[in-house]
Amino acid sequence: MSTRLYVGNLSFHTDKTSLQNAFAANGREVTDVHLVSDRETGQSRGFGFVTMATAEMARTAIAEMNGLVLDGRPLRVNEAEERPARSGGGGGGGGGRRDRY
């Protein structure tokens, strides 16, 4: 079963290839890399997610990669937390009908 890792404190110069290569070192299998970028500017937001093929590879990657310097920045690596469920619907904020007087 694959395990998704959160990778923080990334340099704005780190790309998917360099991140994948760093996590694939020592024979670990990386199944997916996702760098988070700003929707408007396209610039990196300084974090991303790396999915490892197995939970054991993920544990090894956390132990070896957390604090490792990549592109001049020490990485913060831990198991990614599930995103909290979002309620549906659009914005608007108060819900319900409001009568005007």
C-alpha positions in Angstrom: 0.0 0.0 0.0 1.4 3.4 -1.0 2.0 6.1 1.5 1.8 9.9 0.8 4.4 12.1 2.4 4.3 15.9 3.0 7.5 17.6 2.0 7.9 21.2 3.3 10.5 24.0 3.3 11.2 23.4 -0.4 13.3 25.9 -2.4 11.3 27.8 -5.0 13.9 26.3 -7.4 13.1 22.6 -6.6 11.3 20.9 -9.4 9.4 17.6 -9.7 12.4 15.8 -11.2 14.9 16.8 -8.5 12.4 16.0 -5.7 11.7 12.6 -7.3 15.4 11.8 -7.7 16.1 12.7 -4.1 13.3 10.5 -2.7 14.2 7.6 -5.1 17.7 7.4 -3.8 18.8 4.2 -2.2 16.4 2.1 -4.3 13.2 3.6 -2.9 10.2 3.6 -5.4 8.4 6.9 -5.8 5.0 6.5 -7.5 3.9 10.2 -7.6 5.3 13.7 -7.0 3.1 16.8 -6.7 4.5 20.3 -6.1 1.9 22.8 -4.9 1.9 26.1 -6.8 0.1 29.4 -6.5 -3.0 29.3 -8.8 -2.5 32.9 -10.0 1.3 33.2 -10.4 2.3 29.5 -10.9 5.1 30.0 -8.4 5.9 27.2 -6.0 4.3 27.5 -2.5 7.3 25.8 -1.0 5.7 22.4 -0.3 4.6 19.3 -2.0 3.7 15.6 -1.7 5.7 12.5 -2.6 3.9 9.1 -2.7 6.1 6.1 -1.9 5.3 2.6 -3.1 5.1 1.0 0.3 4.7 2.1 3.9 8.2 0.8 4.7 9.8 2.9 2.0 7.9 5.9 3.3 9.2 5.3 6.9 12.7 5.0 5.5 12.3 8.1 3.4 11.1 10.1 6.4 14.0 9.0 8.5 16.6 9.7 5.8 15.1 12.8 4.2 13.8 14.9 7.1 16.4 17.6 7.7 18.3 16.7 4.5 19.4 19.8 2.6 18.0 20.0 -1.0 18.6 23.1 -3.2 19.9 24.9 -0.1 17.0 24.2 2.2 16.5 21.6 4.9 13.5 19.5 4.1 10.6 18.9 6.5 9.2 15.4 5.8 6.4 13.6 7.5 3.4 11.4 6.7 0.7 13.5 5.0 -2.5 14.0 6.9 -5.8 13.4 5.2 -7.5 16.6 4.0 -10.5 17.5 6.2 -13.8 17.0 4.5 -15.2 20.2 3.1 -18.8 21.0 3.1 -20.4 21.5 -0.3 -22.0 24.5 -1.6 -20.7 27.8 -2.8 -19.5 30.8 -0.9 -21.7 33.4 0.6 -21.1 32.7 4.2 -24.2 32.9 6.4 -26.5 30.5 4.8 -30.2 30.9 4.9 -32.4 33.7 3.6 -32.1 37.2 4.9 -35.0 39.5 4.7 -34.3 43.2 4.2 -36.3 45.8 6.1 
